[in-house]
Amino acid sequence: MSAKLIDGKKIAAEIEAELKLKVSKMDKAPRLSVVQVGEDPASTSYIKAKSNAAERVGIELTHHHLSDDISKSDLEKLVVDLNKTEDGVIIQLPLPDGLDEVLDLIQPENDVDGFHSVNLGNIVQGKSGMKPCTPAGIVEMLYRSGNDPKGKHVVIVGRSTIVGKPLALLLSQKGVDATVTVCHSRTPDIGRHCLEADILVAAVGYPDTITSSMVKPGAVVIDVGVNRTENGLVGDTSSDVKEVAGQLTPVPGGVGPMTVVMLMSNVVDAALKTG
């Protein structure tokens, strides 16, 4: 058996088409500002992908590329000013030492990355608000690939604030109704838990974390990992997982495009609420 690949690019393109139609009916284009400090090549690559997606959807994206010696006060002033003019504001990570506190200055309604404590708190309470893009993209991908998580046992390997924790909250919300287990580096016998998963999510950032012996035959495997190796980009699952899983997201081309398109969705939603 070889797993059917879940095509994140195709699903993202479908959502982009829906967003483009929404934007075409708006009085003015949604506005997104991305703030980059320094020359991190991965950040530049991510911003390029966001810029291309914004152009396809009809979002006006402005890239503020700043020197890594910018003062904290100057960066703070920029973010405060952008809150007043933009629908969405992103500060691309990583930031130089001493500047992380500036992230808290983004207003919750402008926080299209979905990481503000208010937005994460809304998820805990089951309220509406911005949702982190990768977890939201995974949930959307499951539905659109015919894998309704209702009543399913989902095992998430990884407990980061970016993916693992918010994804567990989204999947266990009333109306989604998955049963969720979160594993991490201190979980004894992770493989035993993984073998019980109808849907297995690998989100740890290390290649070959999940092997075929850890996957229940026919399970849906969502690989969130993006690891740069000598052989190119690979995920967190080993190559033999495809022989056991029923469905599997590729790396690249799986979760990545969903993260970007859900960012665009957040920007459009923010613009609709303010416009």
N, C-alpha and C positions, 0 to 999 in steps of 0.2 A: 504494500500500500504506500502511496505517496500523497502527502497532504495537498489539498487544494489551497492555492495561494489566495489570500484576501488582498485584492488590489486597492491599496490606499489611494493611489493616484487617480484611479477611475472614480472612486467614491468622492474624493475631494473635488474633482472636476464637476460632478453632479451638484455638489453644494455650491461651488463657485457660480454655476449657472443660475441657481436659485437666488443667490445674493446679488448677482448682476441685475436681475430683474427687479429686485427690491430697490436697488440704488437708482435704477432708471426712472423710478416713480417718485423719487425724492426731489425736493426743491433745489437742494444743493448737495454736492458730493460730501460724504463723510471725510473727516480729517484725522489723520494719524501722524504723530511725531515719534520718531525713534531716536533716542539719544545714545550715542556710542562714545565712550571715553577710551582713548588709546588705540592700539593697532592689532588687537587680537584677531588673527586670521579666521578663526572659526566664527567669531562674531560677525565679521565682514561677510562671510559666506551666508550666514543665517539671515542677515539683513537684506542681502541680495534676493534671497528666496521670498522674503516678505514683500519687498518692493515689487517684484514681478507679479506676485499674487494680487497685491493692491491694484496694480495697473489693470490687470485682467478684470477685476471686479468693478472698478470705477472709484476706488478710494484714493484720495489725495494724500500721499505719504511724503513727509519731509524727514530727511536724514540729517540730524545734527551731529556731525563728527568732530569731537573735541579732543584737544591735546591731553595727554595723561598727566600734565602738570597743572590742570585747571584747579582753581581753588574751590574749596567746599562751598563757600558763600556764592561764588559765581554759578556753580552748578545748581545750587538751591534756588537762586533767583530765576534761572532758566525754567526749572520744573514748575515753580509757582506761576510763572507767566504762561506756560503752555497749558496749565490746567484751565486757564481762562479762555483760550482760543481753540483748543483741540477737542475732538470727541474722544480720542484715545491717546495715551502717552505710555511709551515703553522706555525703560532704561535697560539697555542691553547689558547683560552680565557676561564676564566678570567686570567688576569695577576695581580701580586701584584701592589700596589699603586706606581706610579712613573715610571712604565715601558711601559705604553701604547704607548709612542712616538716611541718605537722600531719598531712597526708595519709599520711605514712609510719607513723603510729601506729595506723592501722587494721590489725587482724590479717588475714593473708592469707585465713583461713577466713571472716572477716566482710566481706571486700572484694567485695561483690556487683557493683560496677562493673567489677571485673576488671583494674584498672590497677596493682595492687601489683607490685613487681619480682619477687616470688616467683611470682605467678600468670603474669606474662608469661614468666618463665623456664621455667615448666612447659610453656607452649605451644611454646617453642623446643625443649624436650627431648621433646615428644610425650607428656607426662604429663597425668593428669587434674587438674582444678582449675577455679577460676572463669575464665570467658572474658569478655573485653570484650563489652558488650551489642550494640553496633552490628555489629561483625564477625560475632558468633555469629548475630545476627538475619539478616544477609545470607545466610550459609550455609544457615540453616534455610529462608529464603524460596526460595532456589534449588531445594532439594530438593522443597519442597511445591508449587512451581509447575511441576514436571516438568522442571527444568533441572539434572539431576545433573551436577556439574562434572567428574566423572571423565573424563580424557582430553581435556578442553577447554582451550583457551588462554584464560586470564583475564588481561586487562590492567587494572591498577589505576592510576588517575591520582591521585596523592597519597600521601605517605609519612608521615603523622602517626602518632604512637604510639596515638592513639585509634581510628583506622580502618585506614589503609593498611598499616602494618607488621604488626599482628596478623592482619589479614585475609589477607595474603599467606602467613603462617605456617599459618593454619588450612586454607587451600585446598590447600596443598602437602603437608599431612600424609599419611602412609600411610593408605590407606583412603578418603581424599577424592580425592587423586590428580589434581588439576588441575596444569597447567603455568602458572606465574605470571610475568608481567612487571610490574615496578613502575616507573612513570614519575613524574617530578617536574619542578619548575621549571627544573632544569638539564639536562633530557633534550633532546638535539637532535632536532628533527623528531618531536614527540610524535604527530602525526597518522599517521605511517607505522606506528608501533607499534599505535595504536588500530585502524587498519584491518585488523590481523591478528587482532583479538580475536573469539573466539566469544562471550565474556561480557566486557563493558566496564563497569568500575566508576568512576564519577566522584566523587571525594571531595577536592575542593580548596577549596570555599567561595567560589567566584566564579561569577556567572551567565555563561552562554554560553561556558563553557570548552570544552565539547564541542559541535561543530557537526555537521550531517548529513554533511559531506564527510569526517569523521573516523570514520564508523561503517560497518562492513561490512554490506551488505544482509542483513537477517534476524538480525542479532546481538541478543543479550539485553543491554539497557542498564540498569544499576542506578545510579540517581541518588541519591547520599547528601547532596547539598548542600541546605542550608536557608538561603536568602538573603532578607532582608527588603528589598523594593523598594517603589517608589511603587505598583506594580501588585499588591502583596501578596507572598506567599511564592513563591519560585521556586527551582528546583534549579540544578545546575551545567551542565545541558544546554540547548541552545537549542530553541526550539519546533519547528524543522523536523526534529529527530532522529526524531520519531515517524513521519515519512514514509519512513524508511529502516530503522529497527530492526524486528525481529520482535516483541520484547516489551520493555516499558519500565515502570519504576516511576514513579508519579506523585508530584509534590510539591505539597501535602502528601498523605498517605495511602499512602505506599509504605514506605520504610525506617523512618520515625519510629515508627509503631505497633509494628514489630518490635523496635526498641531497647527500648521500654518493657516489652513482654511478656517479652523475654529477661532483663530485670532481675528481673521477678517469678519467672521460672524459676530464676534464681540464688538468690533468697531461699528458695524452696521447697526447692531442693537443699541449701542450707546448713542449713536447719531439720531436714531428714531425716537429715543426717549427725550433728547434735548431739543429735537427739531419739531 
